[in-house]
Amino acid sequence: MSYDLNVLVLKQKEPSNIPFTSTISIVNEFQDPLRYFDFWQYMTSTEGVWYCLGHDRGLPLFDALDILDAKYNMCEEEISYPYWVGDEIVRENLIPLKVFDKYRNDFIKIVEYLIKQSPINTIMIMARFQGGEEDVICGVLSFEEFLLLHDQDKILFNVCYIIRG
């Protein structure tokens, strides 16, 4: 299994490199074609630069498996599904996630930096695992609101979050 941790910097024309060292690596779509083509059409058709956060685990695997924890052990009653998602098959792929403590500070620094790279101070974040190819969009949140929801186990895999700085 692998996880993707995608960030789309809206309206950004050219990729930027983070100006600090990090325990998380970043690849942009100019280095490697990253966008999905057959699904997640709302996010993939939006103008901006697509980044993937993760680690290189050997060719061709660059992913976020060791950065993110999937909370598979949570009961369905404990999961805060978006109220507009009624399809049970779609819900099966919406699992709470956590950024491991070891990577939390770098994740925050990277996301804050990428928000500032957007001319409209807006990004989309989506953590994805295989399955769940339906467009499930949640937004607009501040990054502080996103982190608060994260800490309450309310951020889900396979949901695109629109975050404005």
C-alpha angles and dihedrals in degrees: 000000000000136000130216120213106196130186122185113197103209119231092358110142103191128030121250132208120229110254095220138059118264141182086226121073122217128209122186129206091252088063096041132005101255109161120104113240108190100041143024087048096169093059097035094051094050117106116250143072119300119218131186119207119205146081133290107248094178131294123346096000117096109156147136099246094124093042099053132052119206110215096218091154094069115108116241090246090059095053118096101220117189105265092231093060107087100152108106093208090055091047091055088068095049104092124165115252137201130198104229112251090241090066102031098099094047091045089054093047092049095047093046089050093048092049088057090051091062114090087218095040091240134124138171120226125194129169109199140187125182113292126034101086095165120113105252108171128184124182174216101002134151114240088247090057090048091053092047090052089046091055089051092052090248099122110095138202114247094029122111112221120200109213125190123194 
